[in-house]
Amino acid sequence: MSNFRNNRNKKKKKNMNDGEVVRVRLPNRKKKEMFASADLMLGANHIRVRCFDGTTRVGRIKGKIKKRVWIREGDTLIVVPWDFQAEKCDIIYRYTRPQVDWLRGHGYL
């Protein structure tokens, strides 16, 4: 009986990804998306973010992201600046740690 359990556990370990990233979403320049880093939590679904174009903006977590993903200080994000207020933006995506490592390894960050 124990031999059966050992074989089953080996198969489970073999099928796991070991942290390999299959797909990483990149910002779409045509839609004015860009990388940003979460700087300070302001409350009420607002975060101060430091965008990769050099400006600091107040980011708003959209409802779709708010219900599914927790965002913390230091996270790498994709944001879309507002057309009518340049100091504000919408947060549309948060990268996980393996995705950030992949982006750094391939020269995107």
N, C-alpha and C positions, 0 to 999 in steps of 0.2 A: 504494500500500500504506500509506503514512503517513497518508493521509486517512482510511482505515478505522480506524486506531488512534486517531486524534484523536477521531473521532466516538464510538468505544466508550468512551474515557475520559470524555468529556463526559456520556454517559449514566450512567456509574457515579457521577460526582460529583453529578449531578442527583438521583439516588435516595437519596443519603445523608441522614441526619436533621439534620446540622449541630448536634448537641447538644440537640435538642428532646426534652423529656420527654413521653412519651405517657401513662404512668400512674405515680402516686406512691401508695404504700401509706401510709395514715394509721393511727394507733393506735386500737384499738377500746376505748372507755371501758367498755363492758359487761364486757369480759374483763380490765379493770384494766391495760390496756397504756398506756404513756406514753413520751414522748421522754426520751432521756438522751444524755449526752456521755461518751465514753471518756476517762478521766482518767489512769490509770496501769496499765501491764501488770504483772500479778503473777506470771504463769507458771502452768503446769498448767491452761490454759484458763480462767483467772480474770482479770477486769479490774475495777479500781475505777472505777465510773461515778458521774457526778453527774446525778441525775434532775432533771427540771423541776419536781418538787414541793418541791425544796429539800434533799433528803436525799442523802447519799453512801452508796452500797451497793456490795457486792462482787457483780459479775455473773459468771455462769457461761455460757460459750459452749456452746450445745446442739450435739449431734453433727451434726445436719443442717446447721447453719451452719458448723461447724468445718471440714468437709470441702470446702466450696464457696467460702467468703468469707474474705479476710484482714481482720482488724480491727486498726486502729492507733490510737494516742493522738490525740484530737481528732475522731474520727469521730462522726457523729450516729447514734444507734441507737434501736430500739424495745425496751423491756424490760418484763417482767412481774414485779412484786414477789411474793415468796413469802408465803403466808398465815400460815405458822407461824413464820417468822423475818423480821421487817420489814427487817433490815439486809442481806438477800440478795435476788438477783433472777436471772431467766433472760434472756439476750440472744436475741431471736428474729429481728431484722432489722437490716441496716446500709444506710444511705442512701449513694448515690454523690454526687459533687460537683454534677452538674446537678440532681439531685433536691433537695439541700439549698438550692441557689439558688432553685429553684421554691418550696419551702416558705417561705423568707424573703420572697420576693416576694409571696406570697399571705397573709402574716401568721400562719402557723402557728408560726414560731420567733421 
